[in-house]
Every structure is written in C-alpha cells, then in structure tokens.
C-alpha cells in the first residue's frame, strides 16, 4: 500500500516540476521557455492577418482583396522557402566569405528532429524565426499597393527573401555573422530593427520610386475603404508584437519581462505622441493617426527592447512618433508614392531606434560589454557598431532591391497596366470583389 502511495505522491510532484522533461537524446527540455516560445511563435503569426487588415483597410475598395493577398501569399511562399533552404542560409555556417550561411542539416529541416537548443526544441526556434522571415517582405507590399501583378509580386518577394533577407539575417543573428561579432557584443538588434524594418523600409522606398505613383496620385482622392479594419489590424499588431520582441529573448525570464515591458511603454508613448501632434496641428486626433503612432512606437523599440530602461523606451517611442509623422508628410512634397508608408514608419522609425538605443543602454549591459572588450565600453563605442550595421543594411537592401525590380519587370512584369489598375486588382487579377454592394 505504501509503495502505491509513494508512486502517487511522486507523480503528483512531477506535475509541478515541468522542467524535468527529457528529449529522446537525453537533453533536458525547459518546458517553461518552450511553452513561451510556442506562444510567441503563434503571436508573431497573428501579426500577419493583423498586417493584412491594417493594409487592406487603407486602400480603395477595388483593391482590398489584392492588397490583403499580398500579405497572405507571403505566408505560403516564404513559409515554403524557409523550410527548404531559408533556415540553412541564415543560421548555417559561413560560406562565400561569410556572405551567407549553409548547413546541410538544416536543408528541409531534416537534421533537427531531435535537437534541443537552450532547452528549446530546434523545431520551435526554426518556426519562430520563420515567422520573422514571412512578415518582412509582406511589409514591403505596402509601398507597391494597388499597382502590381501578383505574379510579379511573388517573384519579387521570393528573390528578395533569398538575396536580401537571408544574407542580412545571417550577418546580424547567426553566431558566425560579421555584424553579430562586431565590437564587444556585436550589433544590437533584438527582434529585427535592421533585419526586418530597416531592410523592408529601404526596399519599399526603392520599389515605390521604381514603380512610379499610382494613377491620379495627388490629383484624385483615394480615401481608405475601411479605417475600422485598419484600426483593428493595428490592435492585432500591437498584441502580436509582444511575441515579436519578448519571444526574441529565446527564454522565459528576466530579459523576457524587460522586452515585453519596454514594448508596451514605447507603443503607448508613440500612439499618444502622434495624437498630440495631430491635436496641435489639425485640432483633431484621428484613428489612423493613433494606428500610425502605435506602429512608430513599436518599430523603434524592436531593436532596443532588451537593453534599454523604461525612460529610454518612453523617449524612443516619442521621438519615433515625431520623426515618422514628418517622414510621412515629406513623401507628398518629394512626390514618391509609398502608398502605405512602409518607409516613412518602418524604415525611419526603426532606423532611429537602431541609432538612439546606444544612449539608453542599461549600465549592466555596458559592464558586460566592458568585460568582453577588455576595456571600458561606452555608448559611443556601441553607436559606431550600430551605424555600421545600419549602413550595411541600407546598402544591401537598396542595391539588391533595385536590381530585382529590373529583373522582375523584364521577365514576368511588375507594374500592372493602366486598364487593370483602373479596374482594380480585385477584379482584374482575382476575379472577386472584397465587398458586395448589390
């Protein structure tokens, strides 16, 4: 009887010791961190329908399905490429002098079936990183809204993923990447300020200039078809961003709590700042302004969430909102048609965060960098590394994107013809209507 009681007691205790779980090869699985990473992966994927709603609500009714399809198609195209070769190209060992990575065990994810990294199954890390890869080219679609062929868009994002995203991700996040190993602790980019938002923003600017403006740009009114949907999309992005930033710590601990908190502070500050700017200038505070300010606060904290204190998150959110507000206004004077402000918010806001985070780094991080460097490591030392990373990102994204635009246009066609642009992408490319007004 006592033997049975001991078995029951032991079984009961083990229910409250989830960290004592072992993989097939004997590696210990940290189920707390694993559970958080599963949730984070789902939260980042939730950002995709959020982005589709955000973008879809901003275009005219005749293009709402075509615009939303740009986001959803990326989930399929990049989702497949990531499994085939993307994970290997980004997180594999250096090849071609460190330009890119490769690991045959990551090809089709065939060699990670029983691999545990840091207490987390490698499958989860691969899928988490894969969601970052999916959303990045989808962001660029905002610059080409309402005026591209679907076939051209698919070809562009596939090539862009292979030739811009994978090399840049390898430089910044792979253990052998040259930016990862720059300075005392490498370039600081927690969740993709450089890898995702700056690269997408710069590429969006190049694409917008290459394609030229939409028909009637600055002459005909093109009001958003559904700001309610846009606002809901912004809300989903805000929620998903907690997985985006806090999940990038690859743990469930103090750094996770810090990243989540700084994300919330910056997003709220960015939204409030944008509303204040509109209130002062226009005497009205708009729903679109609130959504834009939220995004400005989120993108600026993306590289910095693990290293700054709350006052830094507050300052970054406010500064980004101001910078992004005027960047969005500037496109009208400069005459380029970044339809949904990918460059004005993602490129400008996150680029600002990459630079300014250097001046708000917590003392404990600088102390660790000082120990690693063997000398006093200052904010200006880190600033130099951040500027180097920003410059490399801008150069790679701008040059390769310009080449890809030419290739796509000369092969399958990129810019839609005038007749179909006038009709709208929903009917001309998809044979459907987003709204039935009959």
ZAMARGU-4260 file (C-alpha; in steps of 0.2 Angstrom, whole numbers, plus 5000, padded with zeros to 4 digits):
<rodrens>
0) 5000/5000/5000 | 5014/5012/5005 | 5023/5008/4988 | 5007/5013/4979 | 5006/5029/4989
5) 5024/5034/4985 | 5021/5032/4967 | 5005/5043/4968 | 5015/5056/4978 | 5029/5056/4966
10) 5018/5058/4951 | 5009/5072/4959 | 5025/5081/4962 | 5031/5079/4945 | 5016/5088/4938
15) 5023/5104/4946 | 5041/5101/4940 | 5039/5104/4921 | 5057/5107/4919 | 5061/5089/4922
20) 5057/5083/4904 | 5069/5074/4893 | 5071/5073/4874 | 5075/5057/4866 | 5093/5060/4866
25) 5093/5064/4885 | 5094/5083/4883 | 5083/5092/4896 | 5069/5102/4889 | 5064/5118/4898
30) 5045/5117/4896 | 5043/5135/4903 | 5054/5143/4890 | 5047/5130/4877 | 5029/5135/4881
35) 5033/5153/4880 | 5041/5151/4863 | 5026/5141/4856 | 5015/5156/4861 | 5027/5169/4854
40) 5028/5159/4838 | 5009/5160/4837 | 5008/5178/4842 | 5020/5183/4828 | 5010/5173/4815
45) 4995/5183/4822 | 5003/5199/4815 | 5000/5193/4798 | 4981/5194/4797 | 4984/5210/4808
50) 4995/5217/4794 | 4983/5212/4781 | 4969/5221/4789 | 4980/5236/4793 | 4985/5237/4774
55) 4968/5231/4767 | 4958/5245/4776 | 4969/5259/4769 | 4967/5255/4750 | 4952/5259/4739
60) 4938/5246/4739 | 4943/5239/4722 | 4960/5234/4729 | 4956/5227/4746 | 4957/5209/4742
65) 4973/5211/4731 | 4981/5220/4745 | 4977/5208/4758 | 4983/5194/4747 | 5000/5201/4746
70) 5002/5198/4765 | 4994/5180/4765 | 5003/5175/4749 | 5019/5178/4759 | 5014/5166/4772
75) 5014/5152/4759 | 5029/5157/4748 | 5041/5162/4761 | 5034/5148/4773 | 5039/5135/4760
80) 5056/5143/4755 | 5061/5145/4774 | 5059/5126/4776 | 5068/5121/4760 | 5083/5132/4762
85) 5080/5148/4772 | 5084/5142/4789 | 5100/5134/4782 | 5105/5150/4773 | 5103/5161/4788
90) 5108/5151/4803 | 5121/5139/4794 | 5140/5140/4795 | 5149/5154/4785 | 5151/5151/4766
95) 5157/5163/4752 | 5167/5173/4765 | 5153/5175/4777 | 5141/5182/4764 | 5129/5169/4768
100) 5127/5153/4778 | 5124/5135/4774 | 5121/5119/4785 | 5116/5103/4776 | 5107/5098/4792
105) 5095/5112/4791 | 5090/5109/4772 | 5072/5104/4773 | 5075/5104/4792 | 5080/5086/4790
110) 5094/5086/4804 | 5085/5095/4818 | 5072/5081/4823 | 5079/5078/4840 | 5090/5094/4843
115) 5087/5104/4858 | 5095/5121/4859 | 5095/5131/4876 | 5081/5119/4882 | 5070/5123/4867
120) 5067/5110/4853 | 5076/5117/4837 | 5059/5115/4828 | 5051/5129/4838 | 5066/5140/4835
125) 5066/5137/4817 | 5047/5141/4816 | 5048/5156/4827 | 5062/5163/4815 | 5052/5158/4800
130) 5038/5170/4805 | 5050/5184/4805 | 5055/5179/4788 | 5037/5179/4782 | 5032/5196/4788
135) 5047/5206/4782 | 5043/5205/4763 | 5025/5207/4767 | 5029/5224/4774 | 5036/5230/4758
140) 5020/5226/4749 | 5013/5242/4757 | 5024/5253/4745 | 5018/5244/4729 | 4999/5244/4734
145) 4986/5245/4721 | 4998/5243/4706 | 5007/5227/4704 | 5004/5210/4696 | 5003/5196/4708
150) 5015/5185/4698 | 5027/5200/4699 | 5025/5202/4717 | 5028/5183/4721 | 5044/5183/4710
155) 5050/5199/4719 | 5047/5193/4737 | 5055/5176/4733 | 5071/5183/4726 | 5071/5197/4739
160) 5070/5184/4753 | 5085/5174/4746 | 5096/5189/4741 | 5092/5202/4755 | 5084/5194/4770
165) 5094/5178/4772 | 5111/5187/4770 | 5106/5201/4782 | 5099/5189/4794 | 5115/5179/4794
170) 5126/5194/4797 | 5116/5200/4812 | 5109/5185/4820 | 5120/5170/4816 | 5134/5166/4828
175) 5146/5167/4814 | 5139/5183/4806 | 5151/5198/4805 | 5139/5210/4812 | 5135/5198/4826
180) 5153/5198/4831 | 5157/5216/4828 | 5164/5225/4844 | 5162/5219/4861 | 5145/5211/4860
185) 5140/5214/4841 | 5127/5225/4834 | 5111/5226/4845 | 5096/5221/4836 | 5085/5211/4847
190) 5070/5207/4836 | 5074/5214/4818 | 5076/5233/4818 | 5089/5231/4805 | 5085/5213/4798
195) 5066/5217/4796 | 5061/5235/4797 | 5075/5245/4790 | 5078/5232/4776 | 5059/5232/4772
200) 5058/5251/4773 | 5073/5255/4762 | 5067/5242/4749 | 5050/5249/4750 | 5057/5266/4745
205) 5066/5259/4731 | 5051/5249/4725 | 5040/5265/4726 | 5052/5275/4716 | 5054/5261/4703
210) 5036/5258/4700 | 5031/5276/4700 | 5015/5283/4708 | 4998/5276/4706 | 4986/5284/4693
215) 4980/5300/4699 | 4992/5301/4713 | 4990/5318/4722 | 4976/5323/4709 | 4962/5311/4713
220) 4956/5307/4730 | 4960/5289/4736 | 4952/5288/4754 | 4954/5272/4764 | 4940/5260/4761
225) 4939/5254/4780 | 4948/5263/4794 | 4939/5251/4806 | 4948/5237/4799 | 4964/5246/4799
230) 4962/5251/4817 | 4958/5233/4822 | 4974/5227/4812 | 4984/5239/4822 | 4977/5232/4838
235) 4982/5214/4832 | 4999/5220/4828 | 5002/5228/4845 | 4997/5211/4853 | 5007/5201/4842
240) 5022/5212/4845 | 5024/5205/4862 | 5029/5188/4854 | 5039/5198/4842 | 5050/5206/4855
245) 5049/5196/4871 | 5050/5180/4861 | 5066/5185/4853 | 5075/5183/4870 | 5073/5164/4867
250) 5069/5161/4886 | 5056/5164/4899 | 5064/5175/4912 | 5070/5192/4916 | 5075/5198/4899
255) 5058/5192/4893 | 5050/5203/4906 | 5061/5218/4901 | 5057/5216/4882 | 5039/5215/4885
260) 5038/5230/4896 | 5048/5241/4885 | 5037/5236/4870 | 5022/5241/4879 | 5029/5258/4885
265) 5036/5263/4868 | 5020/5258/4859 | 5008/5268/4871 | 5020/5283/4870 | 5021/5283/4851
270) 5002/5282/4850 | 4999/5296/4862 | 5013/5307/4854 | 5005/5306/4837 | 4988/5310/4844
275) 4996/5326/4852 | 5004/5331/4836 | 4988/5330/4826 | 4979/5339/4840 | 4991/5353/4840
280) 4992/5355/4821 | 4975/5349/4815 | 4964/5352/4831 | 4958/5334/4828 | 4965/5317/4833
285) 4962/5303/4820 | 4960/5284/4821 | 4973/5282/4808 | 4985/5294/4817 | 4983/5283/4833
290) 4987/5267/4822 | 5002/5275/4814 | 5009/5282/4831 | 5007/5264/4838 | 5017/5257/4824
295) 5030/5271/4826 | 5032/5266/4844 | 5033/5248/4841 | 5046/5248/4827 | 5058/5260/4836
300) 5059/5248/4851 | 5061/5232/4841 | 5080/5233/4841 | 5081/5240/4858 | 5069/5231/4870
305) 5081/5220/4879 | 5094/5234/4883 | 5085/5250/4887 | 5076/5255/4903 | 5058/5262/4904
310) 5064/5280/4902 | 5073/5275/4886 | 5058/5266/4880 | 5047/5282/4883 | 5059/5293/4874
315) 5061/5282/4859 | 5043/5280/4857 | 5040/5299/4857 | 5055/5303/4846 | 5050/5289/4833
320) 5032/5296/4833 | 5038/5314/4829 | 5051/5308/4816 | 5038/5296/4807 | 5025/5309/4807
325) 5036/5321/4797 | 5043/5307/4786 | 5025/5303/4781 | 5022/5321/4777 | 5038/5323/4767
330) 5033/5310/4754 | 5020/5322/4747 | 5032/5335/4744 | 5045/5323/4737 | 5032/5315/4726
335) 5036/5297/4728 | 5021/5285/4731 | 5025/5274/4746 | 5006/5270/4747 | 5005/5264/4764
340) 5020/5272/4772 | 5032/5257/4774 | 5047/5268/4773 | 5040/5283/4782 | 5036/5272/4798
345) 5046/5256/4797 | 5062/5262/4789 | 5063/5279/4798 | 5056/5273/4815 | 5067/5258/4817
350) 5082/5266/4809 | 5080/5279/4823 | 5079/5266/4836 | 5095/5257/4830 | 5105/5273/4832
355) 5097/5281/4848 | 5097/5265/4858 | 5115/5267/4861 | 5112/5282/4873 | 5099/5272/4884
360) 5108/5256/4886 | 5107/5250/4904 | 5123/5251/4915 | 5123/5232/4917 | 5124/5229/4899
365) 5139/5241/4897 | 5148/5232/4911 | 5146/5216/4902 | 5152/5223/4886 | 5167/5231/4895
370) 5172/5214/4902 | 5171/5206/4885 | 5181/5220/4877 | 5194/5221/4890 | 5192/5240/4891
375) 5179/5252/4895 | 5165/5251/4883 | 5155/5267/4881 | 5139/5271/4872 | 5149/5280/4858
380) 5158/5263/4855 | 5141/5255/4853 | 5135/5269/4842 | 5149/5266/4830 | 5144/5247/4828
385) 5126/5252/4826 | 5130/5265/4812 | 5140/5251/4804 | 5125/5239/4804 | 5113/5252/4798
390) 5125/5257/4784 | 5127/5239/4778 | 5108/5236/4779 | 5104/5251/4769 | 5117/5247/4756
395) 5112/5229/4754 | 5093/5232/4753 | 5094/5247/4741 | 5106/5240/4728 | 5099/5222/4728
400) 5081/5228/4728 | 5084/5240/4713 | 5092/5225/4703 | 5077/5214/4707 | 5064/5227/4702
405) 5073/5227/4685 | 5073/5208/4684 | 5055/5206/4688 | 5049/5220/4677 | 5059/5212/4662
410) 5053/5195/4665 | 5036/5192/4672 | 5031/5210/4673 | 5029/5221/4689 | 5019/5236/4686
415) 5001/5232/4682 | 4994/5240/4665 | 4984/5256/4666 | 4967/5247/4661 | 4968/5234/4675
420) 4974/5247/4688 | 4959/5257/4684 | 4948/5242/4686 | 4956/5237/4702 | 4966/5222/4707
425) 4952/5213/4715 | 4943/5210/4698 | 4957/5211/4686 | 4969/5199/4695 | 4957/5189/4706
430) 4940/5189/4698 | 4932/5194/4715 | 4925/5208/4725 | 4930/5212/4743 | 4913/5220/4746
435) 4897/5216/4738 | 4887/5232/4737 | 4872/5224/4727
</rodrens>
